[in-house]
Amino acid sequence: MDSPRLTGLVGRSLEGDPEAFGELVTLLTPGLRQYCKTFFSSWHDAEDATQDAWIRAWQSLGSLRDRSVFKTWLFRLARNICLDRIRQRANDQQSVDDRVLEQTPVPDRELPENLALQRGEVDDAWAIINGLPSALRQTFVLIALQGMSYKEAALVTNVSESTVRGRLARARNAISEAVS
């Protein structure tokens, strides 16, 4: 999406226009969900984090100082939400009874064989991307799949631009090796 249109939608959202914010959600959710997936093995977890990011974005919209950095700001919010969820899980000391897991029915659409049929070759590509270390995976998704600049990716991931460049190069090399 072009930057002037995005900036216009953000401006209208800041003025309290829920339809403009809805357009932002529609336009940016696929990429945001894809980025959140870099933190989790489950699309369900990525979807939950994406929804939480949109809720927090709506609630915090007034704190946005520069309309032109909305996408970077949004992805940074999502990153923090994902990291919080990961920390929360690590701190969770409750053990799950294996019998409860065995008795929990799995919806047909989530059975591995059905997921494979639904996704086809996309799974092969994601298997390679998911095989990357987390930092490389996040950088690759932000730049190669979301079209962010090195500067934007550095702001989202809280590292320097040179670190982003290095991570992207390592990610591309690893993907090339996996494909060949």
C-alpha positions in Angstrom: 0.0 0.0 0.0 1.3 3.5 -0.8 2.5 5.6 2.0 0.2 8.6 1.4 -2.8 6.4 1.6 -1.6 4.8 4.8 -0.8 8.2 6.3 -4.3 9.4 5.3 -6.0 6.4 6.9 -3.9 6.9 10.1 -4.8 10.6 10.2 -8.5 9.8 9.9 -8.1 7.1 12.6 -6.5 9.6 14.9 -9.5 11.8 14.4 -11.7 8.9 15.7 -12.9 7.5 12.3 -13.5 3.8 13.0 -14.0 3.0 9.3 -10.5 4.3 8.5 -9.1 2.2 11.3 -11.0 -0.8 9.9 -9.4 -0.2 6.6 -6.0 -0.2 8.3 -6.8 -3.5 9.9 -8.0 -5.0 6.6 -4.9 -3.9 4.8 -2.2 -4.6 7.3 -3.5 -7.7 9.1 -2.1 -10.4 6.7 1.4 -9.0 7.0 1.2 -8.5 10.8 -0.1 -12.0 11.2 2.8 -13.3 9.1 5.2 -11.4 11.3 3.7 -12.7 14.5 4.0 -16.2 13.1 7.8 -15.8 13.3 7.5 -16.0 17.1 5.1 -19.0 17.3 4.8 -22.5 15.8 1.0 -22.1 15.7 -1.0 -19.8 13.4 -3.6 -19.7 16.2 -1.1 -18.1 18.5 -0.1 -15.7 15.7 -3.7 -14.7 15.1 -4.3 -14.1 18.9 -1.2 -11.9 19.1 -2.3 -10.0 15.9 -5.7 -9.3 17.4 -4.1 -8.1 20.6 -1.8 -5.8 18.7 -4.8 -4.2 16.9 -6.6 -3.7 20.2 -3.5 -2.2 21.8 -3.0 0.0 18.6 -6.5 1.3 18.8 -6.2 2.0 22.6 -2.7 3.7 22.1 -3.3 5.5 18.9 -3.2 8.8 20.6 0.5 8.2 21.6 1.5 7.9 17.9 3.5 11.1 17.2 4.3 10.6 13.5 1.7 9.2 11.2 4.3 8.2 8.7 5.7 5.5 11.0 2.4 3.8 11.8 3.4 0.5 10.3 6.7 0.4 12.1 4.9 1.4 15.4 2.3 -1.3 14.9 4.8 -4.1 14.2 6.8 -2.9 17.3 3.6 -3.2 19.4 3.1 -6.7 18.0 6.7 -7.7 18.7 6.3 -6.7 22.3 3.0 -8.6 22.6 4.6 -11.7 21.2 7.6 -11.5 23.5 5.3 -10.9 26.5 3.4 -14.1 25.6 6.6 -16.1 25.2 7.8 -14.9 28.6 4.4 -15.6 30.2 4.5 -19.2 28.9 8.1 -19.6 30.2 7.0 -18.5 33.6 3.9 -20.7 33.7 4.7 -23.5 36.1 1.5 -25.4 35.7 1.9 -28.9 34.3 -0.6 -30.4 31.9 -2.0 -33.8 32.5 -1.2 -36.0 29.4 -4.6 -37.7 29.8 -6.4 -34.4 29.4 -4.5 -33.7 26.2 -5.3 -37.2 24.8 -9.0 -36.6 25.5 -9.1 -33.2 23.8 -10.6 -33.6 20.3 -8.8 -32.1 17.4 -11.0 -30.4 14.9 -10.8 -32.1 11.4 -9.6 -28.9 9.8 -6.5 -29.0 12.1 -5.5 -32.6 11.5 -2.0 -32.6 10.0 -3.0 -34.4 6.8 -5.8 -31.8 6.2 -3.6 -28.9 6.9 -1.0 -30.2 4.4 -3.6 -30.5 1.7 -4.9 -27.0 2.4 -1.5 -25.4 2.4 0.3 -27.3 -0.3 3.7 -26.0 -1.2 3.4 -23.0 1.2 4.3 -25.4 4.0 7.6 -26.2 2.3 8.5 -22.5 2.1 7.4 -21.9 5.7 9.3 -25.0 6.9 12.5 -23.4 5.5 11.7 -20.0 7.0 10.7 -21.5 10.4 13.9 -23.5 10.4 15.8 -20.2 10.7 16.9 -18.9 14.1 14.3 -16.5 15.5 16.3 -13.3 14.9 17.0 -14.2 11.3 13.4 -15.3 10.7 12.0 -12.1 12.0 14.4 -10.0 10.0 13.7 -12.0 6.8 9.9 -11.7 7.2 10.0 -7.9 7.9 12.2 -7.1 4.9 11.6 -9.8 2.3 7.9 -10.4 2.9 6.7 -7.2 4.5 8.8 -4.8 2.4 10.2 -2.8 5.3 13.4 -0.9 4.9 16.5 -1.8 6.9 15.8 1.2 9.1 12.2 0.2 9.8 13.2 -3.4 10.6 15.9 -2.1 12.9 13.3 0.0 14.8 10.9 -3.0 15.0 13.5 -5.4 16.3 15.4 -2.9 18.4 18.8 -3.5 16.8 21.1 -1.5 14.5 20.7 -1.3 10.8 24.0 -3.1 10.3 22.8 -5.9 12.5 19.6 -6.1 10.3 21.8 -6.3 7.2 23.9 -9.1 8.6 20.9 -11.0 9.8 19.2 -10.7 6.4 22.3 -11.9 4.6 22.6 -14.9 6.9 18.9 -15.7 6.5 19.2 -15.5 2.7 22.3 -17.8 2.7 20.5 -20.3 5.0 17.5 -20.3 2.7 19.6 -20.7 -0.4 21.4 -23.7 1.2 18.1 -25.3 2.2 16.7 -24.9 -1.3 19.7 -26.3 -3.1 
